[in-house]
Amino acid sequence: MLSGLRLILKGDDGDNGACLICGDKATGKHYGASSCDGCKGFFRRSVRKNHVYACRFQRNCVINKDKRNQCRFCRLRKCFRAGMKKEGEQNKFLFPIAGSCTCHSSHHLAPQTWAS
């Protein structure tokens, strides 16, 4: 029964191990799409800095592992078409929110108490 559950969960995310943008090895689902760390970082930087790219060719550049850095316009467009969303990642906190963790660790102390 547990192995059947794994198959269902594995099939639900659509991850076949390849980045949907460039075909490199996917490291997980990032911003809503199965992608490699390179495409995840490229998408994050592009969105956070509101980059506007232009294609120097016909807007149909090949985006694969070897050529993914040659056209940022086509790569970003492919990210969106693969399902990446600007709001895809949950907010990440530098410090845990008080009461959100039940580990009973000292990392919940105020920053000024860390040095002691």
N, CA, C and O of each residue as an XYZ file, in Angstrom:
464
protein
N       0.820     -1.189      0.000
C       0.000      0.000      0.000
C       0.867      1.256      0.000
O       0.573      2.206     -0.726
N       1.931      1.276      0.803
C       2.804      2.438      0.849
C       3.483      2.672     -0.491
O       3.621      3.822     -0.909
N       3.914      1.613     -1.180
C       4.557      1.800     -2.474
C       3.571      2.339     -3.501
O       3.963      3.103     -4.384
N       2.310      1.961     -3.405
C       1.293      2.526     -4.283
C       1.116      4.009     -4.033
O       0.884      4.779     -4.965
N       1.225      4.410     -2.774
C       1.114      5.813     -2.424
C       2.274      6.595     -3.021
O       2.086      7.711     -3.506
N       3.443      6.034     -2.989
C       4.606      6.694     -3.571
C       4.419      6.900     -5.070
O       4.758      7.959     -5.599
N       3.885      5.901     -5.750
C       3.662      6.026     -7.184
C       2.672      7.138     -7.495
O       2.865      7.889     -8.450
N       1.642      7.248     -6.718
C       0.649      8.297     -6.932
C       1.287      9.663     -6.704
O       1.107     10.578     -7.507
N       2.036      9.799     -5.606
C       2.653     11.078     -5.311
C       3.708     11.430     -6.350
O       3.835     12.593     -6.733
N       4.459     10.450     -6.803
C       5.497     10.697     -7.782
C       4.892     11.122     -9.112
O       5.451     11.974     -9.803
N       3.782     10.550     -9.468
C       3.142     10.892    -10.727
C       2.426     12.219    -10.694
O       2.203     12.816    -11.748
N       2.056     12.702     -9.525
C       1.291     13.937     -9.422
C       2.080     15.183     -9.795
O       1.502     16.130    -10.328
N       3.379     15.211     -9.531
C       4.124     16.437     -9.788
C       4.638     16.536    -11.217
O       5.169     17.579    -11.596
N       4.503     15.498    -12.013
C       4.905     15.540    -13.406
C       6.408     15.589    -13.597
O       6.872     15.902    -14.694
N       7.173     15.293    -12.581
C       8.617     15.380    -12.654
C       9.185     14.087    -13.217
O       9.045     13.025    -12.610
N       9.829     14.176    -14.386
C      10.454     12.991    -14.963
C      11.964     13.045    -14.793
O      12.688     12.223    -15.356
N      12.438     14.016    -14.013
C      13.865     14.117    -13.761
C      14.558     15.133    -14.644
O      15.735     15.422    -14.427
N      13.864     15.694    -15.643
C      14.471     16.669    -16.546
C      13.848     18.045    -16.333
O      12.648     18.170    -16.093
N      14.680     19.064    -16.427
C      14.219     20.442    -16.338
C      13.320     20.723    -17.539
O      13.697     20.449    -18.678
N      12.143     21.264    -17.284
C      11.198     21.560    -18.366
C      11.650     22.724    -19.237
O      11.084     22.951    -20.306
N      12.656     23.460    -18.795
C      13.128     24.601    -19.560
C      14.305     24.216    -20.454
O      14.269     24.446    -21.662
N      15.340     23.632    -19.866
C      16.553     23.357    -20.644
C      16.886     21.880    -20.806
O      17.779     21.531    -21.579
N      16.186     21.010    -20.091
C      16.438     19.582    -20.211
C      17.534     19.046    -19.310
O      17.773     17.838    -19.298
N      18.203     19.898    -18.560
C      19.222     19.466    -17.603
C      18.524     18.672    -16.491
O      17.299     18.556    -16.492
N      19.279     18.138    -15.566
C      18.697     17.363    -14.476
C      17.915     18.277    -13.533
O      18.475     19.218    -12.969
N      16.641     18.003    -13.367
C      15.802     18.798    -12.475
C      16.151     18.495    -11.027
O      16.440     17.352    -10.674
N      16.122     19.527    -10.194
C      16.395     19.347     -8.764
C      15.117     19.436     -7.949
O      15.151     19.314     -6.725
N      13.998     19.646     -8.613
C      12.715     19.727     -7.919
C      11.774     20.659     -8.635
O      12.035     21.121     -9.746
N      10.682     20.919     -7.972
C       9.681     21.830     -8.525
C       9.935     23.209     -7.949
O       9.787     23.419     -6.745
N      10.317     24.149     -8.800
C      10.651     25.503     -8.374
C       9.732     26.494     -9.074
O       9.576     26.455    -10.295
N       9.133     27.372     -8.301
C       8.219     28.383     -8.834
C       7.093     27.753     -9.651
O       6.518     28.397    -10.529
N       6.785     26.503     -9.358
C       5.662     25.835    -10.004
C       6.026     24.912    -11.145
O       5.139     24.282    -11.722
N       7.292     24.807    -11.492
C       7.694     23.943    -12.607
C       8.926     23.132    -12.234
O       9.790     23.602    -11.493
N       8.999     21.926    -12.745
C      10.156     21.075    -12.538
C      11.337     21.696    -13.276
O      11.301     21.862    -14.495
N      12.389     22.039    -12.522
C      13.509     22.736    -13.149
C      14.831     22.444    -12.451
O      14.874     21.920    -11.338
N      15.903     22.801    -13.144
C      17.251     22.649    -12.594
C      17.568     23.893    -11.761
O      16.828     24.876    -11.792
N      18.660     23.839    -11.027
C      19.049     24.985    -10.203
C      19.400     26.204    -11.056
O      19.147     27.338    -10.651
N      19.982     25.974    -12.235
C      20.339     27.086    -13.116
C      19.127     27.867    -13.572
O      19.123     29.097    -13.511
N      18.098     27.174    -14.027
C      16.883     27.851    -14.492
C      16.109     28.446    -13.328
O      15.481     29.495    -13.471
N      16.147     27.786    -12.181
C      15.497     28.337    -10.982
C      16.129     29.678    -10.626
O      15.418     30.656    -10.391
N      17.438     29.729    -10.584
C      18.140     30.961    -10.236
C      17.947     32.049    -11.282
O      17.753     33.215    -10.939
N      18.001     31.673    -12.554
C      17.777     32.632    -13.633
C      16.386     33.250    -13.518
O      16.229     34.465    -13.640
N      15.377     32.411    -13.283
C      14.003     32.901    -13.157
C      13.868     33.820    -11.953
O      13.276     34.895    -12.050
N      14.416     33.401    -10.819
C      14.337     34.201     -9.592
C      14.963     35.580     -9.801
O      14.356     36.592     -9.452
N      16.170     35.628    -10.366
C      16.845     36.908    -10.597
C      16.078     37.778    -11.586
O      15.946     38.986    -11.387
N      15.578     37.167    -12.639
C      14.848     37.914    -13.667
C      13.589     38.550    -13.105
O      13.270     39.698    -13.411
N      12.876     37.794    -12.280
C      11.611     38.282    -11.723
C      11.862     39.328    -10.635
O      11.214     40.374    -10.612
N      12.792     39.045     -9.749
C      13.048     39.973     -8.634
C      13.557     41.326     -9.118
O      13.232     42.366     -8.544
N      14.362     41.300    -10.185
C      14.939     42.554    -10.677
C      14.134     43.143    -11.837
O      14.544     44.137    -12.438
N      13.002     42.535    -12.147
C      12.124     43.010    -13.225
C      12.874     43.221    -14.536
O      12.679     44.228    -15.216
N      13.731     42.267    -14.885
C      14.493     42.378    -16.127
C      13.571     42.321    -17.340
O      12.602     41.562    -17.368
N      13.886     43.125    -18.324
C      13.195     43.079    -19.615
C      14.258     42.713    -20.647
O      15.193     43.476    -20.891
N      14.101     41.551    -21.241
C      15.079     41.059    -22.204
C      14.557     41.223    -23.631
O      13.354     41.359    -23.854
N      15.469     41.208    -24.581
C      15.102     41.251    -25.990
C      15.816     40.107    -26.705
O      16.970     39.798    -26.407
N      15.125     39.492    -27.636
C      15.718     38.435    -28.454
C      16.353     39.084    -29.672
O      15.737     39.932    -30.318
N      17.576     38.693    -29.989
C      18.278     39.251    -31.144
C      17.927     38.517    -32.441
O      18.403     38.875    -33.518
N      17.099     37.501    -32.320
C      16.789     36.678    -33.495
C      15.286     36.690    -33.764
O      14.692     37.765    -33.851
N      14.673     35.548    -33.894
C      13.264     35.445    -34.283
C      12.349     35.018    -33.132
O      11.223     34.581    -33.371
N      12.815     35.138    -31.901
C      12.057     34.735    -30.711
C      11.697     33.245    -30.716
O      10.647     32.854    -30.207
N      12.553     32.441    -31.280
C      12.358     30.988    -31.257
C      13.695     30.274    -31.057
O      13.955     29.240    -31.672
N      14.529     30.835    -30.199
C      15.859     30.273    -29.931
C      15.752     28.919    -29.242
O      14.816     28.664    -28.484
N      16.713     28.068    -29.513
C      16.794     26.763    -28.861
C      17.301     26.989    -27.439
O      18.340     27.614    -27.227
N      16.553     26.473    -26.477
C      16.971     26.563    -25.076
C      17.217     25.142    -24.591
O      16.280     24.385    -24.340
N      18.477     24.798    -24.464
C      18.855     23.490    -23.917
C      20.025     23.702    -22.961
O      20.450     24.834    -22.733
N      20.529     22.633    -22.417
C      21.592     22.744    -21.414
C      22.807     23.507    -21.957
O      23.419     24.293    -21.234
N      23.150     23.278    -23.214
C      24.334     23.904    -23.796
C      24.098     25.347    -24.232
O      25.021     26.161    -24.190
N      22.878     25.675    -24.648
C      22.609     26.995    -25.217
C      21.692     27.863    -24.369
O      21.253     28.918    -24.826
N      21.392     27.442    -23.141
C      20.411     28.172    -22.328
C      20.846     29.583    -21.983
O      19.992     30.414    -21.677
N      22.122     29.889    -22.017
C      22.599     31.228    -21.675
C      22.714     32.162    -22.880
O      23.107     33.318    -22.728
N      22.378     31.676    -24.065
C      22.558     32.496    -25.264
C      21.434     33.499    -25.489
O      21.670     34.561    -26.064
N      20.225     33.191    -25.053
C      19.117     34.129    -25.237
C      18.253     34.165    -23.981
O      17.496     33.234    -23.702
N      18.379     35.245    -23.236
C      17.629     35.364    -21.984
C      16.141     35.590    -22.227
O      15.312     35.145    -21.433
N      15.794     36.272    -23.310
C      14.389     36.492    -23.628
C      13.669     35.156    -23.824
O      12.637     34.905    -23.201
N      14.215     34.304    -24.689
C      13.577     33.017    -24.981
C      13.606     32.086    -23.772
O      12.684     31.297    -23.569
N      14.663     32.179    -22.974
C      14.741     31.339    -21.773
C      13.675     31.742    -20.763
O      13.007     30.878    -20.195
N      13.505     33.041    -20.530
C      12.490     33.484    -19.579
C      11.092     33.141    -20.092
O      10.235     32.711    -19.320
N      10.862     33.327    -21.379
C       9.561     32.980    -21.957
C       9.282     31.492    -21.780
O       8.153     31.093    -21.495
N      10.324     30.671    -21.951
C      10.159     29.228    -21.780
C       9.885     28.888    -20.315
O       9.135     27.954    -20.032
N      10.472     29.619    -19.397
C      10.186     29.430    -17.967
C       8.698     29.632    -17.697
O       8.055     28.809    -17.045
N       8.159     30.741    -18.209
C       6.731     31.027    -18.008
C       5.866     29.969    -18.684
O       4.870     29.524    -18.113
N       6.237     29.569    -19.884
C       5.449     28.564    -20.607
C       5.505     27.202    -19.939
O       4.583     26.399    -20.083
N       6.586     26.936    -19.207
C       6.711     25.665    -18.475
C       5.876     25.676    -17.199
O       5.717     24.642    -16.550
N       5.345     26.842    -16.839
C       4.490     26.929    -15.664
C       5.080     27.671    -14.486
O       4.475     27.705    -13.415
N       6.253     28.267    -14.659
C       6.834     29.034    -13.562
C       5.998     30.281    -13.328
O       5.556     30.940    -14.270
N       5.791     30.591    -12.052
C       4.990     31.753    -11.676
C       5.786     32.633    -10.728
O       6.540     32.143     -9.887
N       5.609     33.932    -10.876
C       6.324     34.886    -10.025
C       6.055     34.625     -8.557
O       6.947     34.777     -7.722
N       4.837     34.236     -8.238
C       4.461     33.995     -6.847
C       4.581     32.523     -6.480
O       3.987     32.084     -5.495
N       5.340     31.753     -7.254
C       5.430     30.311     -7.077
C       6.119     29.840     -5.816
O       5.770     28.778     -5.301
N       7.077     30.578     -5.299
C       7.791     30.156     -4.100
C       7.136     30.785     -2.883
O       6.759     31.957     -2.897
N       7.006     29.992     -1.836
C       6.479     30.540     -0.596
C       7.510     31.481     -0.002
O       8.709     31.348     -0.247
N       7.034     32.423      0.772
C       7.958     33.341      1.438
C       8.900     32.559      2.326
O       8.488     31.646      3.041
N      10.175     32.929      2.272
C      11.173     32.264      3.099
C      11.598     33.233      4.187
O      11.845     34.409      3.922
N      11.680     32.740      5.397
C      12.020     33.581      6.525
C      13.450     33.299      6.958
O      13.878     32.146      7.020
N      14.177     34.356      7.254
C      15.531     34.205      7.760
C      15.511     33.631      9.168
O      16.341     32.795      9.525
N      14.543     34.094      9.969
C      14.401     33.603     11.324
C      13.040     32.946     11.468
O      12.068     33.448     10.904
N      12.933     31.854     12.192
C      11.639     31.206     12.392
C      10.670     32.132     13.121
O      11.073     32.933     13.965
N       9.418     32.012     12.793
C       8.381     32.774     13.484
C       8.141     32.097     14.829
O       8.019     30.874     14.902
N       8.073     32.887     15.880
C       7.864     32.342     17.223
C       6.612     31.480     17.236
O       5.551     31.890     16.767
N       6.754     30.295     17.775
C       5.622     29.383     17.885
C       5.381     28.532     16.653
O       4.499     27.673     16.664
N       6.165     28.754     15.564
C       5.924     27.999     14.340
C       6.663     26.666     14.325
O       6.385     25.811     13.485
N       7.586     26.488     15.236
C       8.376     25.268     15.257
C       8.211     24.589     16.616
O       8.108     25.253     17.647
N       8.187     23.284     16.599
C       8.020     22.538     17.843
C       9.278     21.746     18.197
O       9.197     20.734     18.894
N      10.434     22.199     17.723
C      11.665     21.434     17.928
C      12.301     21.680     19.285
O      13.219     20.953     19.662
N      11.846     22.678     20.032
C      12.381     22.996     21.361
C      13.860     23.367     21.307
O      14.623     23.064     22.225
N      14.250     24.021     20.226
C      15.637     24.415     20.057
C      15.838     25.861     20.468
O      14.874     26.609     20.630
N      17.083     26.249     20.634
C      17.395     27.617     21.040
C      17.339     28.598     19.878
O      17.513     29.797     20.095
N      17.101     28.130     18.635
C      17.079     29.075     17.522
C      15.873     30.007     17.568
O      15.751     30.890     16.718
N      14.987     29.833     18.534
C      13.851     30.716     18.686
C      14.150     31.904     19.593
O      13.299     32.771     19.788
N      15.351     31.943     20.141
C      15.720     33.045     21.009
C      15.911     34.311     20.196
O      16.206     34.247     19.002
N      15.749     35.435     20.821
C      15.966     36.710     20.149
C      17.420     36.804     19.714
O      18.293     36.268     20.396
N      17.712     37.475     18.590
C      19.082     37.563     18.059
C      20.118     38.048     19.063
O      21.254     37.576     19.029
N      19.767     38.983     19.966
C      20.752     39.490     20.915
C      21.194     38.420     21.916
O      22.237     38.572     22.552
N      20.427     37.350     22.066
C      20.813     36.288     23.012
C      21.664     35.218     22.339
O      22.174     34.335     23.028
N      21.840     35.262     21.009
C      22.617     34.235     20.330
C      24.094     34.284     20.700
O      24.754     33.247     20.756
N      24.602     35.449     20.946
C      26.027     35.594     21.219
C      26.421     35.046     22.585
O      27.580     34.693     22.801
N      25.474     34.974     23.498
C      25.825     34.526     24.849
C      25.923     33.015     24.937
O      26.210     32.476     26.006
